[in-house]
Amino acid sequence: LVFFIYYSPMATLLMFIFTNALPKEPIEASLVDGADLKTIFAKVVFPLLGPGFISTSIFLLINMWNNLFVPLSMMRGYEKFVTLKIFSYIGQAGTIYNEMFAASLIGSLPPLLIFLFLSRYFVRGMLMFTGRTG
């Protein structure tokens, strides 16, 4: 819930930018063909927003995964979040570098794999701003 509240303004802004970058011609062509607004949204606008939605989701997932401040201020233990667990290797007596670096590598794999599997949608969403298709 805290992450939803923290990141909803950024998600709203990104989706607003993607919505404004949509081409107007398919929507106008659907209006000329006599489609109602529900049909236009379901069959024209929503499929065009797919790359923008996936790009926004990937961007927010990586930001949530790497966030240290929100879990540190809201949680009491270090076990529930990866960034807090990595942060727990730093102590008063010293830093356990080898375990911290191993945990950092393992902790960075899930967002990296998600980005690799969905990278074509991410690139397609970013190209939407330039007017080109990917």
C-alpha positions as CSV (number, residue, x, y, z in Angstrom):
1,L,0.0,0.0,0.0
2,V,2.8,2.4,0.8
3,F,4.6,1.7,-2.5
4,F,1.3,2.2,-4.3
5,I,0.8,5.6,-2.7
6,Y,4.5,6.5,-3.2
7,Y,4.6,5.6,-6.9
8,S,1.1,6.3,-8.1
9,P,1.9,10.0,-9.1
10,M,4.9,8.8,-11.2
11,A,2.8,6.1,-12.8
12,T,0.1,8.5,-13.6
13,L,2.5,11.0,-15.1
14,L,4.2,8.4,-17.3
15,M,0.8,7.0,-18.5
16,F,-0.4,10.5,-19.2
17,I,2.7,11.1,-21.3
18,F,2.1,7.8,-23.2
19,T,-1.5,8.7,-23.7
20,N,-0.7,12.1,-25.2
21,A,1.9,10.4,-27.5
22,L,-0.7,8.2,-29.1
23,P,-1.4,8.8,-32.8
24,K,-4.7,10.5,-33.4
25,E,-5.4,9.0,-36.8
26,P,-6.6,5.5,-35.7
27,I,-9.0,7.2,-33.2
28,E,-10.4,9.6,-35.8
29,A,-10.7,6.7,-38.4
30,S,-12.7,4.7,-35.8
31,L,-15.0,7.7,-35.2
32,V,-15.6,8.1,-38.9
33,D,-16.4,4.4,-39.2
34,G,-19.1,4.9,-36.5
35,A,-17.5,3.2,-33.5
36,D,-18.7,4.2,-30.1
37,L,-16.3,5.4,-27.4
38,K,-16.2,2.0,-25.5
39,T,-15.3,0.2,-28.7
40,I,-12.6,2.8,-29.6
41,F,-11.1,2.5,-26.2
42,A,-11.2,-1.3,-26.1
43,K,-10.1,-2.0,-29.7
44,V,-7.9,1.0,-30.6
45,V,-6.6,2.9,-27.6
46,F,-6.0,0.0,-25.1
47,P,-3.8,-2.1,-27.5
48,L,-1.8,1.1,-28.4
49,L,-1.2,1.7,-24.7
50,G,0.2,-1.8,-24.2
51,P,3.9,-0.8,-24.7
52,G,3.5,2.3,-22.5
53,F,1.9,0.2,-19.7
54,I,4.6,-2.4,-19.8
55,S,7.3,0.3,-19.9
56,T,5.8,2.1,-16.9
57,S,5.4,-1.2,-15.1
58,I,9.1,-2.2,-15.7
59,F,10.3,1.3,-14.6
60,L,8.2,1.3,-11.4
61,L,9.1,-2.3,-10.6
62,I,12.8,-1.5,-10.8
63,N,12.3,1.6,-8.7
64,M,10.3,-0.3,-6.1
65,W,12.9,-3.1,-6.0
66,N,15.8,-0.8,-5.5
67,N,14.0,1.5,-2.9
68,L,15.7,1.6,0.5
69,F,14.0,4.6,2.2
70,V,10.4,3.4,2.3
71,P,11.1,-0.1,3.6
72,L,13.7,1.2,6.1
73,S,11.2,3.8,7.5
74,M,8.2,1.4,7.5
75,M,9.6,-2.0,8.5
76,R,11.1,-3.2,11.8
77,G,13.1,-6.1,10.5
78,Y,15.5,-6.6,7.7
79,E,14.2,-9.9,6.4
80,K,11.2,-8.8,4.2
81,F,13.0,-6.7,1.6
82,V,16.1,-7.4,-0.5
83,T,17.6,-4.0,-0.1
84,L,17.2,-4.1,3.6
85,K,18.8,-7.5,3.8
86,I,21.8,-6.2,1.8
87,F,21.9,-3.1,4.1
88,S,22.0,-5.4,7.1
89,Y,25.5,-6.6,6.2
90,I,26.8,-3.1,7.2
91,G,27.3,-2.9,11.0
92,Q,29.2,-1.1,13.7
93,A,32.0,-3.6,13.8
94,G,32.6,-3.6,10.0
95,T,31.1,-4.6,6.7
96,I,30.9,-8.1,5.4
97,Y,31.8,-7.3,1.8
98,N,31.9,-10.7,0.3
99,E,28.4,-11.6,1.6
100,M,27.0,-8.2,0.8
101,F,28.3,-8.3,-2.8
102,A,26.9,-11.8,-3.3
103,A,23.5,-10.7,-1.9
104,S,23.6,-7.7,-4.2
105,L,24.2,-9.9,-7.2
106,I,21.4,-12.3,-6.3
107,G,19.1,-9.4,-5.5
108,S,19.7,-7.7,-8.8
109,L,18.8,-10.7,-10.9
110,P,15.0,-10.6,-10.7
111,P,14.5,-7.1,-12.2
112,L,17.3,-7.8,-14.7
113,L,15.6,-10.9,-15.9
114,I,12.2,-9.2,-16.1
115,F,13.8,-6.4,-18.1
116,L,15.5,-8.8,-20.5
117,F,12.3,-10.8,-21.1
118,L,10.2,-7.6,-21.6
119,S,12.9,-5.4,-23.2
120,R,11.3,-5.3,-26.7
121,Y,8.1,-3.9,-25.1
122,F,10.1,-1.4,-23.1
123,V,11.9,-0.2,-26.3
124,R,8.6,-0.1,-28.2
125,G,7.1,2.0,-25.4
126,M,10.1,4.4,-25.4
127,L,10.0,4.7,-29.2
128,M,6.3,5.8,-28.9
129,F,7.6,9.2,-27.8
130,T,9.5,9.7,-31.1
131,G,6.7,8.6,-33.4
132,R,8.7,5.6,-34.7
133,T,7.7,2.0,-34.2
134,G,10.0,-0.7,-32.9
